[in-house]
């Protein structure tokens, strides 16, 4: 996927995704999330409000696939924006 460019492009065109994914925390725990949209600068994710996500985490886009290290750029109660680190 091309949504992990290191360059900040906040005006990047976004592509709707609506796909299931998982957030891996601390190498072990995984939490389900939904990728809402992606761009060359990052990804917007919907999460359960009760899920505590640290500043850096791994995003897994398919079962058995390797995770991508991400850092949160912004968040609210049920969504977060992240970019690759």
C-alpha positions in Angstrom: 0.0 0.0 0.0 1.2 3.5 -0.7 -0.2 5.1 2.5 3.1 5.1 4.3 5.1 7.9 2.7 7.4 9.7 5.2 6.6 13.1 3.7 3.8 15.0 5.3 1.1 15.7 2.7 -2.0 16.7 4.7 -3.7 17.6 1.5 -3.1 14.2 -0.1 -5.9 12.6 -1.9 -7.6 10.0 0.2 -9.0 6.7 -0.9 -11.9 5.1 0.9 -11.0 1.7 2.3 -13.5 0.3 4.8 -11.4 -2.8 5.4 -10.8 -4.7 8.7 -7.4 -4.5 10.2 -5.7 -5.1 13.6 -3.6 -3.0 15.9 -0.8 -4.9 17.6 0.3 -3.5 20.9 3.5 -4.5 22.5 4.1 -7.3 20.1 1.4 -9.5 21.4 -2.1 -8.0 22.0 -4.2 -7.3 18.9 -7.3 -5.1 18.7 -9.7 -5.0 15.8 -10.1 -1.8 13.9 -11.4 -0.5 10.6 -9.3 1.4 8.0 -11.6 4.2 6.9 -9.4 5.8 4.3 -5.7 5.9 3.2 -3.5 8.4 1.4 0.2 8.7 0.7 0.7 10.4 4.0 -1.2 8.1 6.3 -4.3 6.2 7.3 -7.5 7.0 9.2 -8.7 4.2 11.5 -11.9 3.7 13.5 -11.4 2.0 16.9 -13.5 1.1 19.9 -13.5 4.0 22.3 -12.4 1.7 25.1 -9.2 0.6 23.3 -6.1 2.4 24.6 -3.6 2.7 21.6 -0.1 3.9 22.4 1.6 6.5 20.4 3.5 3.8 18.3 1.9 0.5 17.3 1.9 -2.0 14.5 -0.9 -2.0 11.9 -1.8 -5.4 10.4 -3.9 -5.3 7.3 -4.4 -9.1 6.8 -4.2 -12.1 9.0 -0.7 -13.6 8.9 0.7 -10.5 7.2 3.6 -8.6 8.8 2.7 -5.5 10.7 3.7 -1.9 9.7 5.1 0.3 12.5 3.0 3.4 12.8 2.8 6.6 14.9 -0.4 8.4 15.8 -0.6 11.9 14.4 -4.0 12.8 15.8 -6.9 11.1 17.6 -10.3 11.5 19.0 -12.6 9.2 21.0 -13.2 6.7 18.1 -10.8 7.5 15.3 -7.1 8.1 14.9 -4.8 9.2 12.1 -1.4 7.5 11.8 1.7 7.5 9.6 4.6 5.1 9.1 7.7 5.4 11.3 
